[in-house]
Amino acid sequence: MRFLHTADWHIGKTLNGFSLLDDQLVTFKQIEKIAIAEKVDAVVIAGDLYDRSIPNEAAVKALNQMLQQLNLQDQFPILAISGNHDSAARLSTGADWFSFQDFYLTTTLAGAFEPVTIKDTQFFLLPFFGIQEVRNYFGDDTIKNVNDAMRRIVAAMVERFAADKQHVLVAHFFAAGSKRTADSETLIEVGGLSAVTTDTLAPFDYVALGHLHNRNALQEERIKYSGSPLKFSVSEAKQEKGVWLVDTAPFTVKWIPLSPVHDIHLLKGSFAELVATANDHPRDDFYDIELTDHQRIPDVLNKLREHYSRIVSLHRTHQAQAITTRANQQRAKESPMDLLADFYQQTMGISLSADQRRWAEDTLTTVEKED
């Protein structure tokens, strides 16, 4: 069979106060178009459908619209799990009758051991879990960490393997060897360990993972993160987003990129340079700006937003540095002007300009006369 592997939709996500909901709806249409064009037999969503455990009304409406379109209108079976951002209890509302429409949503550990069979493949849907939940399910307090837990879970799943089928695990966790590369990823640490060893996952023909937003976070042939379909933070600015297309027999995986609706750009330059080149950049995209000016520019953020309306981060190359001053007799003999010049050099990394020195000298003279 052929299925599309996606994850980490985070419906309702904002980027520094800017809503991403419209972008998420457009990106969903791209995913839907790929599923139709590639004639997939199912769509896998490996957790974090929502961005928050209690999503707002607009997010709920948007996700419902997406899932209904894929499942009821396009007639694609959906295989989904809850992630660490989802509320399993809230997300599972209606799950019992969803399956009658080939929408398989698993939010409990107990449900992970009932495989969903489509054509030649058994899917095991493992939602995000806690260690105590695994101890309780197996009645085994010797389970101390996430790898103990996964060994028990995988062993129980293997007992349900059909010999004539392919076997796919859909899960949401941090896998050993993965690299966490985005600020928007929430690191999962359970039972003192943060990663599931990939050796534990060897019985499966393919593992469709969610949680990390970069598909290159793990370099394994049959264990893949799909990454998020949108860029959710500045740290993801250089990542290519997309989905995996997986064929089970013979086994092949194909990466299909998604086009950003409003991209994130990293810009660096002086205020004058940024204003002069503003027309070279899409006005409504998102921007992280590094300002290289030494001098203070009043209300600089709002001035830049006249040209770049969606600035999500503004920082300076030349930040004032905290210094440790030396207090000694020689220091006490230095003039106020020399002390000021030395302080400015140490904190800003450059010397006072001629104009700055003149202004400082005039001010010091005025103060001395007043004294």
C-alpha positions in Angstrom: 0.0 0.0 0.0 0.9 3.7 -0.2 0.4 6.2 2.5 1.3 9.8 3.3 3.2 10.5 6.5 2.7 13.9 8.1 2.7 15.1 11.7 2.9 18.1 14.1 0.2 20.2 12.5 -0.1 22.3 15.6 -3.4 23.9 14.5 -3.9 27.2 16.4 -0.2 27.9 16.5 0.9 31.6 16.7 4.3 33.0 15.8 5.2 35.8 18.2 1.6 36.9 18.3 0.8 36.4 14.6 -1.8 33.8 13.9 -0.8 31.0 11.5 -4.3 29.7 11.0 -4.8 31.0 7.5 -1.4 29.6 6.5 -2.3 26.3 8.0 -5.5 26.1 6.0 -3.6 26.8 2.7 -0.8 24.3 3.6 -3.5 21.7 4.3 -4.8 22.1 0.8 -1.3 21.4 -0.5 -1.2 18.2 1.6 -4.6 17.2 0.3 -3.5 17.8 -3.3 -0.5 15.5 -2.9 -2.7 12.8 -1.3 -5.1 12.9 -4.3 -2.4 13.2 -7.0 -0.4 10.3 -5.5 -3.5 8.1 -5.0 -2.6 7.2 -1.4 -4.4 4.5 0.5 -4.3 6.3 3.8 -3.0 9.5 5.5 -1.0 9.2 8.7 -0.8 12.1 11.2 1.7 11.3 13.9 0.6 13.5 16.7 0.3 17.1 17.8 -2.8 17.9 15.7 -3.4 20.9 18.0 -0.9 23.3 19.4 -2.5 23.5 22.8 -4.3 21.0 25.0 -7.3 23.4 25.2 -7.5 24.8 21.6 -9.6 27.9 20.8 -12.8 27.7 18.9 -11.2 28.7 15.6 -8.6 26.0 15.9 -11.2 23.3 16.6 -13.3 24.5 13.7 -10.2 24.5 11.3 -9.0 21.0 12.3 -12.5 19.5 12.0 -12.8 21.1 8.5 -9.5 19.5 7.5 -10.2 16.0 8.8 -13.7 16.0 7.4 -12.4 17.0 4.0 -9.8 14.3 3.9 -12.0 11.6 5.4 -15.6 12.3 4.4 -15.1 14.1 1.1 -11.9 12.7 -0.3 -12.5 9.2 1.2 -9.0 8.7 2.6 -8.6 6.5 5.7 -6.9 8.6 8.4 -4.6 7.1 11.0 -3.8 9.5 13.8 -2.5 9.7 17.4 -2.4 12.3 20.1 0.9 14.0 20.8 2.3 15.8 23.8 0.6 19.1 22.8 -2.8 17.4 22.5 -5.3 16.7 25.2 -5.9 13.0 24.7 -9.2 13.1 26.4 -10.5 16.1 24.4 -9.1 14.9 21.1 -10.7 11.4 21.5 -14.2 12.7 21.7 -16.1 10.8 19.0 -13.3 8.3 18.3 -15.5 5.3 18.9 -17.7 6.1 15.9 -15.0 7.8 13.8 -13.6 4.3 12.9 -16.9 3.5 11.0 -15.7 6.1 8.5 -12.1 4.7 8.4 -10.9 7.5 10.7 -8.7 5.7 13.3 -7.7 7.9 16.2 -5.8 6.5 19.1 -5.3 8.5 22.3 -4.8 5.8 24.9 -2.0 3.2 25.4 -4.6 0.4 25.5 -5.7 1.3 22.0 -2.2 1.0 20.6 -2.2 -2.8 20.7 -5.2 -3.2 18.4 -3.7 -3.0 14.8 -5.5 -1.3 12.0 -5.2 -3.3 8.8 -5.3 -1.6 5.4 -4.4 -3.8 2.4 -1.0 -5.4 3.1 -0.2 -3.4 6.2 -0.9 -3.5 9.9 -0.7 0.0 11.6 0.0 0.2 15.3 -1.0 3.7 16.6 1.0 4.6 19.7 0.0 8.0 21.2 2.3 10.0 23.5 2.4 8.3 26.9 3.8 8.6 30.4 5.9 6.0 32.2 3.3 5.5 35.0 0.6 4.7 32.3 2.8 1.9 31.0 3.5 0.5 34.5 -0.2 0.5 35.2 -1.1 -1.2 31.9 1.4 -4.0 32.3 1.1 -4.1 36.1 4.9 -3.9 36.3 6.7 -1.4 38.6 10.1 -2.6 37.3 9.6 -0.3 34.2 11.9 2.6 35.2 12.4 4.6 32.0 11.2 5.2 28.5 13.3 2.4 26.9 12.0 -0.2 29.5 8.5 1.0 28.5 9.1 0.8 24.8 10.6 -2.7 25.0 7.4 -3.9 26.7 5.2 -2.0 24.3 6.9 -3.3 21.2 7.0 -6.9 22.5 3.2 -6.8 23.0 2.7 -5.4 19.5 4.9 -8.1 17.9 2.6 -10.7 19.4 -0.1 -9.2 17.3 1.9 -9.2 14.0 0.3 -11.1 11.1 3.0 -13.0 9.3 1.7 -12.0 5.8 1.5 -8.3 6.5 3.9 -5.3 6.6 4.1 -3.6 10.0 4.1 0.2 10.6 4.4 2.0 14.0 3.0 5.5 14.3 4.4 7.2 17.4 5.3 10.6 18.9 8.5 10.8 20.9 12.2 11.7 20.8 14.3 8.9 19.2 17.9 8.2 20.0 20.3 9.9 17.6 17.8 12.6 16.8 18.7 16.2 16.9 16.4 18.8 18.5 16.8 21.8 16.2 13.8 24.1 16.7 12.7 26.3 19.5 9.1 25.3 18.9 9.8 21.6 19.8 9.0 20.6 23.3 11.6 18.1 24.6 10.1 15.0 26.0 11.9 13.6 29.0 10.3 10.7 30.9 11.7 8.6 33.6 15.1 10.3 33.4 15.7 9.4 29.8 14.8 11.6 26.8 15.2 9.2 23.9 13.9 5.9 22.6 16.7 3.7 21.2 16.1 3.0 17.5 17.2 -0.6 18.0 14.0 -1.2 20.0 12.0 -0.2 16.8 13.7 -2.8 14.6 10.7 -5.2 14.3 8.7 -2.6 12.3 9.0 -2.2 8.5 8.5 1.6 9.0 8.2 3.9 11.9 6.2 7.2 11.2 7.3 9.6 13.9 6.1 12.9 15.1 7.5 15.4 17.7 10.6 16.9 16.1 9.9 19.5 13.4 12.9 18.8 11.1 12.7 15.7 8.9 16.5 15.6 9.0 16.6 15.3 12.8 17.1 11.5 12.4 18.9 9.8 9.6 17.4 6.3 9.4 16.1 4.5 6.3 12.9 3.2 7.9 12.4 5.5 10.9 11.4 9.0 9.8 10.2 12.2 11.2 7.9 14.0 8.8 8.6 17.3 10.5 6.0 20.1 10.8 4.3 21.2 7.6 5.0 24.9 8.4 7.9 26.8 9.9 6.8 27.5 13.5 9.9 29.4 14.8 12.9 31.4 13.6 15.1 28.4 14.3 13.1 26.6 11.6 13.7 29.3 9.0 16.2 27.3 6.9 14.3 24.0 7.1 12.4 22.6 4.1 9.0 21.4 5.0 7.0 18.6 3.4 5.6 15.1 3.7 6.8 11.5 3.2 5.2 9.3 0.6 5.7 5.6 1.8 5.2 2.5 -0.3 5.3 -0.7 1.7 6.1 -3.4 -0.9 8.6 -3.0 -2.3 9.6 -0.5 0.4 10.3 3.0 -0.8 10.1 6.5 0.7 9.8 9.7 -1.2 10.1 13.3 0.2 7.6 15.8 -1.3 8.2 19.4 -0.3 5.5 21.9 0.6 5.7 25.6 -0.4 5.6 28.1 2.4 2.7 30.5 2.4 4.5 33.2 4.3 8.2 32.3 4.7 10.5 33.3 7.5 13.5 35.4 6.4 16.7 36.2 8.4 17.9 39.7 7.6 21.0 41.5 8.8 22.0 45.1 8.1 21.8 48.7 9.2 18.5 50.5 9.5 19.3 52.5 6.3 20.2 49.3 4.4 17.1 47.5 5.5 14.8 50.4 4.5 16.6 50.8 1.1 16.1 47.1 0.3 12.6 46.6 1.7 11.0 46.4 -1.7 13.3 43.4 -2.5 11.4 41.3 0.0 7.8 40.1 0.3 6.1 42.6 2.6 3.8 40.0 4.3 6.4 37.3 5.0 7.9 36.9 8.5 11.2 38.5 9.4 13.9 38.0 12.0 16.1 41.1 11.8 19.6 41.7 13.2 20.3 45.4 13.3 24.0 46.3 12.8 23.8 50.0 13.8 25.8 51.1 16.8 23.7 54.1 17.7 20.3 54.0 19.3 17.4 54.5 16.9 14.2 55.7 18.7 11.2 53.5 18.0 13.2 51.4 15.6 10.8 48.4 15.6 7.8 50.4 14.6 9.8 52.3 12.0 10.9 49.0 10.5 7.4 47.6 10.5 6.4 50.3 8.1 8.5 48.3 5.6 8.4 44.8 7.1 4.9 44.3 8.6 5.6 40.9 10.3 8.8 41.2 12.3 8.8 38.4 14.8 12.2 39.1 16.3 14.5 42.1 16.4 18.0 42.0 17.9 21.3 43.9 17.6 24.7 42.8 16.5 26.3 45.4 18.9 24.7 44.9 22.2 26.0 46.8 25.3 28.2 44.4 27.3 28.3 44.1 31.0 31.8 44.9 32.3 33.8 44.7 35.5 35.5 48.0 36.2 38.8 48.2 37.8 39.0 50.3 41.0 42.5 51.4 41.9 44.4 54.6 42.5 45.4 55.0 38.9 41.8 54.8 37.9 40.8 57.4 40.4 43.1 59.9 38.8 41.5 59.6 35.3 39.3 62.4 34.1 35.5 61.9 33.7 35.9 62.2 30.0 38.6 59.4 29.9 36.4 57.2 32.1 33.4 57.7 29.9 35.4 57.0 26.7 36.8 53.8 28.3 33.3 52.7 29.5 31.8 53.2 26.0 34.7 51.3 24.3 34.2 48.4 26.6 30.4 48.2 26.5 29.9 49.0 22.8 33.1 47.7 21.2 33.9 50.9 19.4 35.3 54.3 20.3 33.3 57.5 20.8 32.9 59.4 17.5 34.1 63.0 17.3 30.5 64.2 17.6 29.8 62.0 20.6 33.0 63.2 22.3 32.1 66.8 21.7 28.6 66.3 23.1 30.0 64.6 26.2 32.6 67.3 26.8 29.9 70.0 26.5 27.6 68.2 28.9 30.4 67.6 31.4 31.4 71.3 31.2 27.8 72.3 31.9 27.5 69.9 34.9 30.8 71.2 36.4 29.6 74.8 36.1 26.4 73.9 37.9 28.3 72.3 40.7 
